[in-house]
Amino acid sequence: MKIALAGAGAFGEKHLDGLRNIDGVEVVSLIGRTLEQTQAVAARYGIAHATIELGESLSIPEVDAVILCTPTQMHAAQAIQCMDAGKHVQVEIPLADSLADAEAVLAKQQATGLVCMVGHTRRFNPSHQYLHRKFTSGEAAVQQMDVQTYFFRRKNINARGEARSWTDHLLWHHAAHSVDLFAWQAGPIVQAHAIEGPRHPDLGIAMDMSIQLKAQSGAICTLSLSFNNDGPLGTFFRYICDNGTWIARYDDLVTGTEEAVDLTGVAVSNNGIELQDREFVNAIREGREPNSSIAQVLPCYRVLDQLERQLAGETS
């Protein structure tokens, strides 16, 4: 399978590292913002073609699929562009920064029948997969999830400390991970509420946010997000269940008393991004809907839209 990858930044390289481990997959084209930087990354990963134009890569006949690691605001239009060109596409989270754009991508996927998947990585982390199996088997049920998503990001920079060409967002990007994960683990969300702290004077985004969710099952979720946290960074999940408590930290899992959980054998890798890419490739090869398909994650974006409208009403 031949893949084009758009986005030669920090997250694009995570995908390139993961794709290296998947048999029968070759990245044949790399698309970036500046040609010199894109060529440098392409040379480092042995990718023959580098460009700054997505359309140029889409015109390569042997390209089967595209992975988009581009700025959030470009995701929906580029996903549609890929499917219009007859290519399967994986869009990094978030699918879009508006419900209308997310629904337009779903409509295009349904019209073309192509595989279109969103990078909701938490569904693929072995820690969350381990617990998902407990929940689906009836061994345990979520009563409450407490989630902390914390960064120290008062300037427009990426994970490597480099300047970004776009502005990140607590609601449409970082909350999307946990809203979707809560629904995946506990069932459909029936109530949602959010409040936000002061907005950044230059970036125009809320730097702190609190979200409350309730699932049809009765389970609740409290999600705290911040770009102001000067301390341990990342997202940490506490699952309080009817039969046990667990804390997930990326690909690691411990019990409520901090005893390590052995995740050996949960998946073929302990790397969530690689597992996400494996699902994308396998869904294409097997002609099936992938976990984290557009249709599966769209309810998350409906909740985010509801929360955005709520917050707009509070600040108007």
Beta strands, then each sheet from edge to edge (+ up, - down):
strand 1: 2-6
strand 2: 26-31
strand 3: 49-51
strand 4: 65-68
strand 5: 88-92
strand 6: 116-119
strand 7: 142-150
strand 8: 189-196
strand 9: 208-215
strand 10: 220-226
strand 11: 234-241
strand 12: 244-249
strand 13: 252-255
sheet 1: 3+ 2+ 1+ 4+ 5+ 6+
sheet 2: 8+ 9- 10+ 7+ 11- 12+ 13-
end
